[in-house]
Amino acid sequence: MNTPRGQEAPSRRRRRTETVVLFGVANQEFAISADSVQEIRSTDGLAGAANEIEQPVLPKVRHIIEHGHRAYYVVNAGVHFELPVSRPALLLMLRDSHVAVLIDRIERMTQISSLYPLPLAFRGEERRWYRGLAYVEDAVIPLVHSGGFLTPEECELLDQAAKAQAEQQAAEGAVPA
């Protein structure tokens, strides 16, 4: 079939691509949309900026970071994905979220042109964690859903715990010695 000049045949139309950040946690590789990541930081400079949650209500969240007039709950990706203990070196600050994610390493950025649905073997929480699967250089990599690190209920729990901790610290500071 002939098509007018300047127009491509339907089968030759370019697929919409998405830029993703490939990152590693323990011995696993994941991808996340580059548009979901606001900033990537080293954990080296976070010592003074991170406040430890004294009584964590969620094992995967042990710190809160104040950055750019916002509070971020720091989710340990290894604990979140139930992976072996590792030493996270980087922090993904997520855009439009109050979540920062501790990861071990950044592999690289790349483009994906197809996102495949999750197989039925992915059940329960995993369906919330991932948007789908991507095929990158002979490897199948789960594409993480940026909103899947903390549910609204978990955020509410963390908000309540942070508020209670702040009130307790304020009350302790107000008590004369």
N, CA, C and O of each residue as an XYZ file, in Angstrom:
708
protein
N       0.841     -1.173      0.000
C       0.000      0.000      0.000
C       0.883      1.232      0.000
O       1.832      1.322      0.778
N       0.577      2.168     -0.859
C       1.347      3.410     -0.930
C       0.790      4.416      0.066
O      -0.423      4.557      0.225
N       1.698      5.106      0.725
C       1.285      6.157      1.657
C       1.839      7.469      1.147
O       2.901      7.496      0.525
N       1.132      8.562      1.403
C       1.636      9.853      0.958
C       2.996     10.142      1.583
O       3.299      9.695      2.689
N       3.808     10.899      0.849
C       5.143     11.256      1.361
C       5.019     11.980      2.699
O       4.099     12.769      2.917
N       5.963     11.694      3.583
C       5.964     12.350      4.888
C       5.139     11.620      5.934
O       5.207     11.942      7.120
N       4.350     10.626      5.493
C       3.564      9.859      6.451
C       4.092      8.433      6.473
O       4.369      7.847      5.427
N       4.227      7.889      7.659
C       4.708      6.523      7.785
C       3.536      5.561      7.788
O       2.441      5.902      8.234
N       3.767      4.384      7.300
C       2.752      3.339      7.378
C       2.505      3.011      8.842
O       3.421      3.128      9.656
N       1.284      2.599      9.201
C       0.975      2.315     10.611
C       1.953      1.350     11.276
O       2.276      1.529     12.450
N       2.431      0.338     10.562
C       3.325     -0.638     11.175
C       4.711     -0.062     11.441
O       5.474     -0.636     12.218
N       5.045      1.046     10.819
C       6.365      1.637     11.001
C       6.364      2.835     11.939
O       7.401      3.473     12.121
N       5.237      3.147     12.530
C       5.203      4.264     13.469
C       6.119      3.970     14.640
O       6.229      2.832     15.095
N       6.757      4.988     15.106
C       7.649      4.811     16.246
C       6.837      4.600     17.513
O       5.809      5.239     17.737
N       7.326      3.698     18.320
C       6.703      3.464     19.612
C       7.120      4.583     20.562
O       8.207      5.149     20.446
N       6.252      4.879     21.476
C       6.573      5.873     22.490
C       7.600      5.258     23.434
O       7.380      4.180     23.986
N       8.709      5.941     23.613
C       9.739      5.429     24.503
C       9.664      6.144     25.844
O       9.099      7.232     25.961
N      10.238      5.515     26.836
C      10.286      6.084     28.180
C      11.714      5.968     28.687
O      12.342      4.917     28.558
N      12.217      7.035     29.256
C      13.539      7.005     29.850
C      13.417      6.464     31.264
O      12.584      6.922     32.046
N      14.260      5.482     31.585
C      14.241      4.868     32.908
C      15.641      4.902     33.512
O      16.646      4.972     32.806
N      15.670      4.851     34.828
C      16.918      4.737     35.577
C      17.010      3.285     36.025
O      16.122      2.786     36.716
N      18.078      2.611     35.632
C      18.319      1.249     36.082
C      19.138      1.325     37.366
O      20.181      1.978     37.409
N      18.661      0.656     38.409
C      19.363      0.691     39.681
C      19.397     -0.694     40.296
O      18.610     -1.573     39.947
N      20.335     -0.865     41.225
C      20.494     -2.164     41.856
C      20.309     -2.097     43.354
O      20.655     -1.113     44.007
N      19.749     -3.179     43.879
C      19.593     -3.378     45.314
C      19.964     -4.836     45.566
O      19.408     -5.744     44.949
N      20.909     -5.048     46.481
C      21.441     -6.382     46.727
C      21.905     -6.953     45.391
O      22.740     -6.342     44.725
N      21.396     -8.083     44.993
C      21.820     -8.688     43.728
C      20.770     -8.544     42.629
O      20.823     -9.265     41.633
N      19.823     -7.630     42.792
C      18.730     -7.468     41.841
C      18.828     -6.129     41.106
O      19.341     -5.144     41.638
N      18.330     -6.120     39.887
C      18.277     -4.894     39.097
C      16.813     -4.501     38.889
O      15.951     -5.344     38.643
N      16.563     -3.195     38.995
C      15.231     -2.641     38.832
C      15.315     -1.436     37.908
O      16.400     -0.929     37.624
N      14.158     -0.984     37.444
C      14.069      0.250     36.665
C      12.974      1.107     37.279
O      12.012      0.594     37.851
N      13.134      2.415     37.153
C      12.108      3.363     37.574
C      12.091      4.476     36.541
O      13.134      4.835     35.995
N      10.933      5.013     36.273
C      10.818      6.096     35.304
C      11.689      7.269     35.743
O      11.651      7.682     36.903
N      12.464      7.796     34.819
C      13.320      8.949     35.127
C      12.471     10.151     35.522
O      12.913     10.991     36.305
N      11.261     10.238     34.989
C      10.367     11.342     35.350
C       9.914     11.268     36.803
O       9.491     12.277     37.367
N       9.995     10.095     37.414
C       9.588      9.924     38.811
C      10.674     10.347     39.795
O      10.406     10.545     40.980
N      11.900     10.485     39.297
C      13.033     10.785     40.165
C      13.354     12.272     40.095
O      13.656     12.809     39.029
N      13.283     12.924     41.250
C      13.598     14.348     41.323
C      15.101     14.559     41.441
O      15.663     15.460     40.818
N      15.749     13.712     42.253
C      17.165     13.910     42.534
C      17.763     12.593     43.004
O      17.081     11.766     43.609
N      19.056     12.410     42.716
C      19.798     11.262     43.214
C      20.917     11.817     44.089
O      21.706     12.652     43.647
N      20.976     11.346     45.334
C      21.969     11.856     46.277
C      22.767     10.711     46.876
O      22.292      9.578     46.957
N      23.973     11.021     47.289
C      24.788     10.070     48.022
C      24.315     10.038     49.471
O      23.841     11.048     49.992
N      24.439      8.908     50.111
C      24.071      8.826     51.525
C      25.137      9.457     52.414
O      24.887      9.685     53.597
N      26.318      9.744     51.872
C      27.408     10.328     52.659
C      27.024     11.655     53.299
O      27.362     11.900     54.457
N      26.328     12.505     52.571
C      25.997     13.829     53.076
C      24.701     13.911     53.847
O      24.237     15.009     54.154
N      24.105     12.781     54.168
C      22.795     12.803     54.807
C      22.838     12.707     56.329
O      21.805     12.819     56.988
N      24.009     12.503     56.877
C      24.101     12.277     58.324
C      23.424     13.379     59.126
O      22.701     13.076     60.075
N      23.628     14.628     58.786
C      23.025     15.716     59.546
C      21.597     16.014     59.149
O      20.855     16.620     59.921
N      21.197     15.601     57.957
C      19.862     15.940     57.459
C      18.804     14.910     57.825
O      17.612     15.216     57.806
N      19.223     13.696     58.159
C      18.267     12.626     58.435
C      17.971     12.545     59.930
O      18.876     12.583     60.763
N      16.697     12.433     60.244
C      16.257     12.238     61.620
C      15.770     10.801     61.755
O      14.926     10.342     60.985
N      16.314     10.097     62.745
C      15.909      8.712     62.945
C      14.541      8.672     63.613
O      14.253      9.448     64.524
N      13.712      7.760     63.144
C      12.410      7.533     63.777
C      12.682      6.628     64.970
O      13.153      5.502     64.808
N      12.384      7.122     66.171
C      12.754      6.399     67.385
C      12.059      5.055     67.519
O      12.687      4.078     67.928
N      10.801      4.987     67.189
C      10.056      3.733     67.241
C       9.406      3.509     65.880
O       8.248      3.868     65.668
N      10.163      2.912     64.961
C       9.631      2.752     63.604
C       8.354      1.904     63.575
O       8.305      0.810     64.138
N       7.336      2.427     62.915
C       6.084      1.689     62.765
C       6.140      0.768     61.551
O       5.357     -0.175     61.438
N       7.073      1.053     60.647
C       7.309      0.208     59.481
C       8.806     -0.097     59.424
O       9.608      0.836     59.402
N       9.202     -1.344     59.401
C      10.632     -1.671     59.387
C      11.385     -1.089     58.187
O      12.585     -0.830     58.279
N      10.698     -0.883     57.076
C      11.389     -0.378     55.891
C      11.643      1.129     55.943
O      12.372      1.659     55.106
N      11.049      1.825     56.920
C      11.234      3.280     57.060
C      11.784      3.561     58.451
O      11.093      3.375     59.452
N      13.044      4.015     58.504
C      13.683      4.299     59.788
C      14.130      5.757     59.916
O      14.566      6.184     60.985
N      14.019      6.528     58.811
C      14.487      7.913     58.841
C      13.531      8.838     58.103
O      12.778      8.422     57.222
N      13.587     10.099     58.491
C      12.897     11.178     57.787
C      13.971     12.186     57.407
O      14.843     12.508     58.214
N      13.905     12.683     56.179
C      14.865     13.683     55.712
C      14.121     14.969     55.398
O      13.085     14.947     54.735
N      14.642     16.071     55.868
C      14.132     17.389     55.495
C      14.976     17.872     54.323
O      16.196     17.989     54.438
N      14.334     18.151     53.204
C      15.062     18.603     52.015
C      14.160     19.523     51.206
O      13.054     19.141     50.822
N      14.630     20.718     50.955
C      13.847     21.657     50.147
C      12.500     21.969     50.754
O      11.500     22.012     50.036
N      12.444     22.187     52.037
C      11.205     22.526     52.755
C      10.171     21.406     52.687
O       8.972     21.656     52.812
N      10.634     20.168     52.490
C       9.745     19.011     52.468
C      10.322     17.913     53.334
O      11.539     17.804     53.481
N       9.473     17.116     53.896
C       9.899     15.940     54.654
C       9.728     14.714     53.754
O       8.690     14.536     53.116
N      10.755     13.882     53.717
C      10.730     12.651     52.933
C      10.892     11.463     53.873
O      11.777     11.456     54.729
N      10.037     10.465     53.711
C      10.212      9.210     54.432
C      11.203      8.375     53.626
O      11.031      8.186     52.422
N      12.234      7.879     54.295
C      13.292      7.131     53.625
C      12.962      5.641     53.686
O      12.981      5.032     54.755
N      12.662      5.071     52.530
C      12.316      3.652     52.413
C      13.573      2.888     52.010
O      14.208      3.212     51.006
N      13.923      1.886     52.784
C      15.043      1.019     52.430
C      14.528      0.026     51.390
O      13.701     -0.830     51.704
N      15.015      0.140     50.154
C      14.506     -0.705     49.066
C      14.775     -2.183     49.321
O      13.967     -3.028     48.934
N      15.892     -2.512     49.964
C      16.184     -3.913     50.264
C      15.139     -4.528     51.174
O      14.694     -5.654     50.950
N      14.746     -3.789     52.201
C      13.710     -4.277     53.114
C      12.367     -4.308     52.385
O      11.609     -5.269     52.514
N      12.077     -3.257     51.623
C      10.813     -3.170     50.887
C      10.627     -4.376     49.956
O       9.565     -4.998     49.942
N      11.666     -4.698     49.184
C      11.580     -5.791     48.218
C      11.947     -7.149     48.828
O      12.020     -8.150     48.116
N      12.178     -7.181     50.159
C      12.503     -8.414     50.868
C      13.742     -9.095     50.302
O      13.740    -10.297     50.033
N      14.803     -8.302     50.125
C      16.071     -8.783     49.584
C      17.093     -8.927     50.704
O      16.882     -8.409     51.801
N      18.203     -9.627     50.443
C      19.251     -9.746     51.460
C      19.786     -8.371     51.872
O      19.727     -7.407     51.108
N      20.303     -8.308     53.086
C      20.846     -7.057     53.615
C      21.983     -6.578     52.714
O      22.826     -7.365     52.284
N      21.989     -5.278     52.440
C      23.040     -4.673     51.620
C      23.416     -3.328     52.235
O      22.866     -2.933     53.263
N      24.339     -2.640     51.611
C      24.774     -1.330     52.093
C      24.357     -0.262     51.077
O      25.081     -0.001     50.116
N      23.211      0.344     51.288
C      22.775      1.378     50.349
C      23.743      2.560     50.342
O      24.201      3.009     51.393
N      24.042      3.050     49.157
C      24.975      4.168     49.019
C      24.315      5.395     48.414
O      24.872      6.491     48.470
N      23.123      5.219     47.833
C      22.452      6.314     47.143
C      20.998      6.440     47.599
O      20.399      5.509     48.137
N      20.472      7.616     47.361
C      19.093      7.911     47.733
C      18.387      8.510     46.521
O      18.831      9.515     45.966
N      17.283      7.882     46.117
C      16.439      8.426     45.046
C      15.364      9.274     45.706
O      14.518      8.746     46.429
N      15.383     10.580     45.470
C      14.338     11.470     45.979
C      13.253     11.476     44.906
O      13.494     11.926     43.786
N      12.075     10.986     45.237
C      11.014     10.859     44.239
C      10.234     12.156     44.079
O       9.971     12.870     45.046
N       9.877     12.437     42.850
C       9.133     13.637     42.495
C       7.661     13.457     42.894
O       7.125     12.349     42.845
N       7.025     14.555     43.283
C       5.597     14.547     43.635
C       5.268     13.495     44.691
O       4.221     12.849     44.635
N       6.172     13.335     45.648
C       6.002     12.315     46.666
C       6.770     12.743     47.913
O       7.636     13.615     47.854
N       6.450     12.134     49.012
C       7.199     12.347     50.246
C       8.046     11.117     50.538
O       8.247     10.744     51.694
N       8.543     10.491     49.468
C       9.308      9.260     49.595
C      10.691      9.435     48.976
O      10.845      9.980     47.884
N      11.689      8.954     49.712
C      13.053      8.818     49.205
C      13.414      7.343     49.376
O      13.018      6.717     50.360
N      14.157      6.791     48.433
C      14.423      5.356     48.434
C      15.928      5.097     48.508
O      16.694      5.584     47.676
N      16.337      4.325     49.513
C      17.730      3.921     49.647
C      18.012      2.771     48.686
O      17.327      1.748     48.706
N      19.030      2.950     47.843
C      19.421      1.914     46.884
C      20.929      1.709     46.971
O      21.638      2.510     47.580
N      21.410      0.639     46.365
C      22.839      0.334     46.418
C      23.631      1.052     45.333
O      24.719      1.570     45.586
N      23.078      1.079     44.124
C      23.857      1.626     43.003
C      22.938      2.026     41.855
O      21.810      1.548     41.735
N      23.453      2.909     41.022
C      22.805      3.259     39.751
C      23.586      2.545     38.658
O      24.810      2.656     38.583
N      22.885      1.829     37.831
C      23.545      1.155     36.709
C      23.735      2.139     35.560
O      24.852      2.372     35.097
N      22.615      2.714     35.109
C      22.647      3.687     34.004
C      21.227      4.129     33.697
O      20.264      3.628     34.278
N      21.111      5.078     32.773
C      19.798      5.464     32.242
C      19.691      4.860     30.854
O      20.685      4.728     30.139
N      18.476      4.497     30.485
C      18.253      3.927     29.159
C      16.823      4.203     28.732
O      16.014      4.710     29.509
N      16.526      3.867     27.506
C      15.183      4.029     26.954
C      14.532      2.659     26.836
O      15.182      1.689     26.446
N      13.254      2.581     27.172
C      12.495      1.363     26.903
C      11.347      1.743     25.978
O      10.796      2.840     26.069
N      10.998      0.828     25.095
C       9.917      1.123     24.156
C       8.685      0.270     24.407
O       7.621      0.521     23.841
N       8.832     -0.737     25.256
C       7.701     -1.610     25.562
C       7.688     -1.923     27.048
O       8.727     -2.113     27.680
N       6.494     -1.969     27.573
C       6.293     -2.368     28.956
C       5.306     -3.523     28.938
O       4.183     -3.385     28.453
N       5.728     -4.654     29.467
C       4.910     -5.851     29.434
C       4.155     -6.006     30.757
O       4.703     -5.702     31.816
N       2.917     -6.471     30.707
C       2.144     -6.641     31.952
C       2.795     -7.687     32.857
O       3.517     -8.572     32.398
N       2.519     -7.559     34.137
C       3.046     -8.513     35.099
C       2.388     -9.873     34.900
O       1.176     -9.953     34.699
N       3.175    -10.938     34.953
C       2.582    -12.274     34.884
C       1.725    -12.536     36.122
O       1.870    -11.856     37.138
N       0.853    -13.502     36.038
C      -0.033    -13.823     37.162
C       0.730    -14.337     38.376
O       0.179    -14.372     39.476
N       1.999    -14.739     38.197
C       2.816    -15.186     39.322
C       3.066    -14.049     40.313
O       3.332    -14.299     41.488
N       2.982    -12.810     39.847
C       3.116    -11.654     40.733
C       1.780    -11.475     41.438
O       0.765    -11.203     40.798
N       1.783    -11.626     42.760
C       0.541    -11.572     43.534
C       0.683    -10.582     44.680
O       1.795    -10.227     45.073
N      -0.427    -10.149     45.202
C      -0.427     -9.307     46.399
C       0.314     -7.997     46.236
O       0.094     -7.251     45.282
N       1.212     -7.727     47.201
C       1.941     -6.463     47.230
C       2.721     -6.199     45.952
O       2.844     -5.052     45.522
N       3.244     -7.251     45.349
C       4.061     -7.099     44.147
C       3.311     -6.383     43.035
O       3.920     -5.665     42.242
N       2.030     -6.564     42.968
C       1.238     -5.893     41.933
C       1.206     -4.388     42.149
O       1.024     -3.626     41.199
N       1.381     -3.958     43.387
C       1.421     -2.530     43.690
C       2.834     -1.976     43.499
O       3.005     -0.797     43.189
N       3.839     -2.823     43.684
C       5.225     -2.386     43.589
C       5.651     -2.083     42.163
O       6.437     -1.163     41.935
N       5.144     -2.842     41.200
C       5.656     -2.769     39.830
C       4.591     -2.314     38.841
O       3.411     -2.636     38.977
N       5.041     -1.554     37.837
C       4.163     -1.153     36.732
C       4.116     -2.225     35.661
O       3.126     -2.343     34.939
N       5.166     -2.999     35.555
C       5.262     -4.031     34.534
C       6.700     -4.479     34.396
O       7.541     -4.183     35.244
N       6.978     -5.200     33.309
C       8.322     -5.708     33.052
C       8.861     -5.099     31.773
O       8.132     -4.926     30.796
N      10.147     -4.775     31.788
C      10.813     -4.214     30.612
C      11.910     -5.178     30.172
O      12.528     -5.861     30.989
N      12.131     -5.216     28.881
C      13.188     -6.051     28.315
C      14.323     -5.127     27.926
O      14.186     -4.313     27.013
N      15.454     -5.253     28.625
C      16.606     -4.379     28.382
C      17.841     -5.248     28.188
O      18.279     -5.940     29.106
N      18.395     -5.201     26.978
C      19.633     -5.915     26.656
C      19.646     -7.348     27.194
O      20.482     -7.691     28.031
N      18.748     -8.156     26.729
C      18.666     -9.577     27.068
C      18.331     -9.855     28.533
O      18.595    -10.947     29.034
N      17.761     -8.889     29.206
C      17.350     -9.091     30.603
C      15.937     -8.559     30.793
O      15.564     -7.543     30.205
N      15.164     -9.240     31.605
C      13.822     -8.787     31.965
C      13.947     -8.105     33.322
O      14.394     -8.706     34.299
N      13.541     -6.833     33.362
C      13.723     -6.018     34.559
C      12.371     -5.461     34.998
O      11.631     -4.914     34.180
N      12.045     -5.595     36.284
C      10.785     -5.009     36.760
C      10.872     -3.486     36.777
O      11.860     -2.915     37.236
N       9.828     -2.841     36.272
C       9.724     -1.387     36.290
C       8.924     -1.014     37.528
O       7.738     -1.328     37.638
N       9.587     -0.345     38.450
C       9.008     -0.007     39.742
C       7.974      1.101     39.581
O       8.182      2.059     38.835
N       6.864      0.957     40.286
C       5.847      2.006     40.362
C       6.258      2.934     41.500
O       6.338      2.494     42.647
N       6.518      4.192     41.214
C       7.032      5.116     42.235
C       6.060      5.288     43.402
O       6.490      5.574     44.520
N       4.784      5.121     43.169
C       3.802      5.231     44.240
C       3.625      3.951     45.032
O       2.805      3.901     45.949
N       4.375      2.921     44.696
C       4.219      1.631     45.353
C       5.090      1.417     46.575
O       4.978      0.386     47.238
N       5.963      2.379     46.890
C       6.838      2.194     48.051
C       6.094      2.361     49.368
O       6.392      1.666     50.340
N       5.137      3.268     49.410
C       4.322      3.467     50.605
C       2.867      3.624     50.197
O       2.552      4.408     49.302
N       1.985      2.889     50.843
C       0.551      3.033     50.590
C       0.059      4.296     51.300
O       0.747      4.795     52.190
N      -1.096      4.819     50.938
C      -1.653      5.958     51.674
C      -1.825      5.653     53.168
O      -1.629      6.528     54.012
N      -2.189      4.415     53.484
C      -2.351      4.017     54.888
C      -1.010      4.043     55.621
O      -0.932      4.484     56.768
N       0.046      3.568     54.953
C       1.378      3.597     55.558
C       1.853      5.035     55.761
O       2.467      5.354     56.779
N       1.567      5.894     54.793
C       1.932      7.315     54.933
C       1.207      7.938     56.118
O       1.802      8.702     56.877
N      -0.056      7.621     56.279
C      -0.835      8.138     57.407
C      -0.255      7.652     58.732
O      -0.135      8.423     59.683
N       0.104      6.374     58.790
C       0.736      5.813     59.983
C       2.034      6.553     60.307
O       2.282      6.914     61.457
N       2.853      6.774     59.286
C       4.122      7.478     59.476
C       3.904      8.927     59.890
O       4.625      9.449     60.740
N       2.908      9.578     59.289
C       2.585     10.959     59.671
C       2.198     11.038     61.144
O       2.649     11.928     61.865
N       1.362     10.103     61.586
C       0.933     10.079     62.990
C       2.109      9.810     63.925
O       2.222     10.437     64.979
N       2.978      8.883     63.545
C       4.137      8.561     64.375
C       5.102      9.747     64.445
O       5.645     10.043     65.510
N       5.316     10.428     63.312
C       6.211     11.591     63.293
C       5.637     12.723     64.145
O       6.371     13.405     64.861
N       4.330     12.914     64.061
C       3.676     13.957     64.860
C       3.795     13.641     66.352
O       4.097     14.522     67.156
N       3.557     12.381     66.714
C       3.659     11.977     68.120
C       5.093     12.134     68.630
O       5.307     12.567     69.762
N       6.067     11.784     67.799
C       7.473     11.920     68.182
C       7.836     13.389     68.359
O       8.534     13.740     69.310
N       7.375     14.249     67.462
C       7.650     15.689     67.575
C       7.013     16.269     68.833
O       7.626     17.085     69.520
N       5.788     15.851     69.137
C       5.112     16.329     70.347
C       5.842     15.859     71.602
O       5.971     16.612     72.567
N       6.315     14.626     71.591
C       7.052     14.083     72.728
C       8.361     14.844     72.928
O       8.721     15.179     74.056
N       9.072     15.115     71.832
C      10.328     15.857     71.939
C      10.084     17.283     72.412
O      10.871     17.822     73.191
N       9.005     17.895     71.951
C       8.674     19.249     72.402
C       8.335     19.259     73.891
O       8.740     20.168     74.616
N       7.594     18.250     74.344
C       7.229     18.170     75.760
C       8.465     17.921     76.628
O       8.579     18.472     77.723
N       9.388     17.090     76.137
C      10.601     16.832     76.887
C      11.487     18.076     76.959
O      12.157     18.320     77.962
N      11.475     18.849     75.888
C      12.270     20.086     75.857
C      11.683     21.158     76.739
O      12.409     22.040     77.199
N      10.377     21.107     76.990
C       9.701     22.122     77.807
C       9.801     21.819     79.285
O       9.571     22.707     80.106
N      10.139     20.585     79.654
C      10.216     20.196     81.059
C      11.529     20.717     81.644
O      12.598     20.439     81.101
N      11.460     21.477     82.759
C      12.703     21.975     83.366
C      13.525     20.823     83.947
O      12.971     19.832     84.424
N      14.840     20.961     83.901
C      15.740     19.916     84.392
C      15.949     20.004     85.869
O      16.682     19.194     86.438
